[in-house]
Amino acid sequence: MASKVKTPKYKLKTHKATSKRFRLTGAGVLVRTKGGKSHLRRRTSDRTKALFTEMVVVEGKKIIQTVRRLTPNSK
């Protein structure tokens, strides 16, 4: 009898850029950070700069599927 050949199990790697930009809340809602926070902000008003800190809920079904595929270890 021939012995069974084991196929290797591959580790799923997290896409680091995606994991830094998106987060899952406790309720399982996908949220993202806003862009434009890093530089060229001198002429921006304080109110607009304060709005950059808010997280935005991601609503597109396809982008949610893509983010979950790229970050397999996020719960």
N, C-alpha and C positions, 0 to 999 in steps of 0.2 A: 504494500500500500504506500502510496506517495503521501508524504507529510504535507500538511496545509501550509501554504506560504502566507506569512503575515504581511498585510499592507501597513505601511507606516501611518500614524496619525499625525496630521500637521497642526501646528499651533496657529491659532488665529491672531494676527497682529493688528493692533489698533492703529488707525490713521491719525497721527498725532496732531496735524493741523485741524482736523475735524473735531477732535476731542477738546482742543483749546477754545474753539469757537462756539460749540454747542454744549448744552447741559440738559439733563433730564431732571425735572422737579420730582418731589416726593409723590405727586399724583400721576406721574408718568407723562407730563406735558413737556414737549421739546421747546426749549427757549434758546435764543441766540443773543450775542452781544451786538452792539452797534459799531459801525466802522467810523473812522474819522476822529479818533480820540488821541492819536499819538503826537502829531505835529501840525504846524500851520494853523494854530488855534488862537493867535494873538488878536486877530480882528473879530473873533467870534464872541457874541455876547455871553454873559455869565449864565443867563437863563438857558441858552442853547447848549452850553457846555454841561450844564446840570442834567439836561435831557439825555446826554450820551451815556449816563450811568445806568439807565433803565434797561432791563432785558425785554426782548420782544418775543412774543409767542410765534412759533413757526406753524403755518397753517396748511401748506401744500402737502398732499399725501405722498407724492413721489419723492420730494426732498426729505420727508421723514423716513421713508423706506431707505433712501440712500445713506442718510446719517446713521441709521441703525445698523446697516450693513458694514459701514466703515468703522464703527465703534462697537464691536461685538461683545465686549466685556462690560459695557455700561448696562445697568439694571433698569 
